[in-house]
């Protein structure tokens, strides 16, 4: 009997320790799944064939007797419902709080609610479906047409439960992606390891690119906007006013003007960080879809609609740039072709550069 008891204690300890010693997210499915499975098999075998063993006198080992008591039997009866309920409750709570894990109190509340819902599910869904129509004595059941059988409440309820299961399974995958996207933010993306995500280092320094999920994801990219857009620091298509915002080291004496459309705007994140690091201020002069140009009849890139607001904005922004006289103007030097792939340097940029140069304002352009 002592051997059975020892095996049962070791097996039960192995099962209980899995949650603390094995990282289920990383290790399952995988070889580590053999630990709880093997421990469960040992626990079952520790009480097997005890009637044929004269040393047991038909008794269960102590750990097995503990789990055979009424509270544990009741818990085991609703184990599957408990398993089904605790996971969505936990995930929805983590999504609501935005935290990666729950504390002791929150975990206890999730388990308590799961237990209540599991008990309700067991007694009002599982057992009625399982034992409905159980006959007390054998009897001949008359043949029932298929149409009549389909109208039975049990069949209807079972079909509803099945459909709900399919819907919940499909929804879980969508919800998981939604949670992943919602938790992602600028700070998280900025903190990604440069070893795992080398970015431009893959082109400049030949850094190895590992096979990892793309970051930002396609869904994350929708909200991966520069601060100038979220803070209203760029004039939209219907606004021709010159809007200025300051970034970088706002107390610095050196100033870089970032001017142009969205092709210039995407540099603000890098220039803001560099400005804080090297102590220069970045002031924005930007309008959506509108580069610095002398074009008299500008068009909207993509559909070639007339864009008179771009000309009005240029007529306003150039005098302001000259009056503000930044140390540098950072702007674009190329523009995508409308008729074929690739970029081109528009001749209408040259007049802008010449005007800035005549006023002793250097122009570090980018493609």
Secondary structure, 3 states (H helix, E strand, C coil): CHHHHHHHHHHHHHHHHHHHHCCHHHHCCCCCHHHHHHHHHHHHHCCCCHHHCCCCCCCCCHHHHHHCCHHHHHHHHCHHHHHHHHHHHHHHHHHHHCCCCCCHHHHHHHHHHHHHHHHHHHHHHHHHHHHCCCCCCCCCCCCCCHHHHHCCHHHHHHHHHHHHHHHHHHHHHHHHHHHHHHHCCHHHHHCCCCCCCCCCHHHHCCCCCCCCCCCCCHHHHHCCCCHHHHCCCCECCCCCCCCCCEEECCCCCCEEEEEECHHHHCCHHHHHHHHHHHCCEEEEEEECCCCCCCCCCCECCCCCCECHHHHHHHHHHHHHHHHHCCCEEEEECCEECCCCCCEECCHHHHHHHHHHHHCCCECCEEC
